[in-house]
Amino acid sequence: MKDVLNGLKGRPLDHIGLACKDVEANAKWYQEELGYQIIWKAPSPKTGRNVYFLKNGGVVYEMYQPNDFPDAQVGLIDHIAFVSYDVEADYQFALEAGYKICTDGIESIPNRFTKTGVRYFKILSPTGEQVEFQQIIPDEE
């Protein structure tokens, strides 16, 4: 199902990432006031604080709390993540197209669907927002 011929175009939205000053208070508010449901929660390997994936309808928000959070970023969306069917090919395309990579290459973290995790990378748009392409790694059978 890989789509390398169209580069990075036409990918389904996976989630929208929100960096928060207080992830616990923010996740609670989204649940109690807006009716979002937690679909996955686990400590971040980078900070030890919880990362929440919350869903309401078709929209999934990833909420996390970085160690350093500049006041200028309060209330801003941190990143938008799209599905990758072949993260290696997409990463190679991004490099060859000259995109600025803002992760340490292709990174891996645990995720909400599999024990194996997710592999992803982020690029910067012309105005500086981070755009993530992530591939869920299926568990071995």
N, C-alpha and C positions, 0 to 999 in steps of 0.2 A: 504494500500500500504506500510505498514511498513516492513522493512527488518532488523529485529533484529538478525535473524539466522546467517547472515554473518557479524555481528558486525558492523563496520563502512565502510566496503568494498563496492565498486561498486557504490558510490554515484555520481550523475552528478555534475559537476562544476557549482556553482552559480555565483561567482565573484572573482576578485582578488583585494585586498585592498592595496591602496597606501597612506601612510602617507606623507604629503607634508609640506615643510616649508612655502609655500604660495599657498594655495589651489585655490584661485581665479585665479592667474596667470597660474597655472598648468592646471586647467580646461579649461581656455581660449585657451591655447596653444594646448591642445589635440583636441579642436574643430576646431580651425582655421588652424592648420598645419597638423593634421592627419585625420580630417574629422569625429571625434566622435560626436555623438548627445547626448544631455542630455535626459535621460529617467526619472530622478527624482532628485530633489534638495530640501533640507530643512535644517534648522539650527540643529546642533547637540545638544541634551539635555545636553551633558557634557561640551561643550565649547562655544556654541552659534554661532560658525562659520558654514558656509554652508558645508554640505556633498553632494557630487555630485556622481551620478551613470551615467556613460557615456558608450555608446555602439557603436561599430563599427563591423559589421558582427556578429559573435557569441560571441565575447569577451566583458564582462562587467567589467569595473573598478569602484571601489568605491574609491573616493578621499576625504580625510579629513585632517584637520590640528590640530594636538594635541597641548595642551598648552605648553608642554615641548618637544622639538625635538632635541635629541642629534645629533651632526654633523656626528657621525658614522653611522646614519641611513639614511642620505641623499641618495636618489636614490634606496633604497632597497624596495622590496615588503614587506609590513607589515604582511599580512595574505592571505591565500587562503581559500575560503568558499565553502562548499559543501552543498547540499540539505539534509535536515533531514525530514523524513516523520513522525517521532515520537520522538521529542526532549527529552522527559522524558526518554524513553527507551534507546535512544542513550547515554544520560548523565549517566544513571545507568550503562550501559555497559562500558563506559569510566572509571568510578570510579572503578568498579570491575576488570577491566583490568589493573588498576594501572597507568593510564595516568595522567600526571600532568595537572590539570585544571588551566588555566591562566585567567579565568574570575571569577566574584563573583557568582559562581554557574551558573544557567540558567538566563540570562538577557533578558530584553525586551526593544525594541525601536520601534518607528514608522518606517514604510517602504514605499517603492514606489508603492506597489500594493494594500494594504488594509488600512482601517482606524484603524483596530485592531492592526496591527503591526507584528513584527517578534520576535520569541524567539530563542536564540542561546547560545552556549557556545563554548569556545576555549580550545584546548589542545596544548601542546608543542610536537613537533617531537623530535627525539633523538638529532638533531643538533640545536634545539631551535626555529625554525620557528613556528608561530602560525597557527593552522589548525582549522577553524571554521565549525561548523555544525549548520545550521539554518533552522527553520521551519516557514513558513509564516502562520500566524493565520488568517483564513478566517473571514470575517465580518459576524456577525449574521444577519440572514434574518428576 
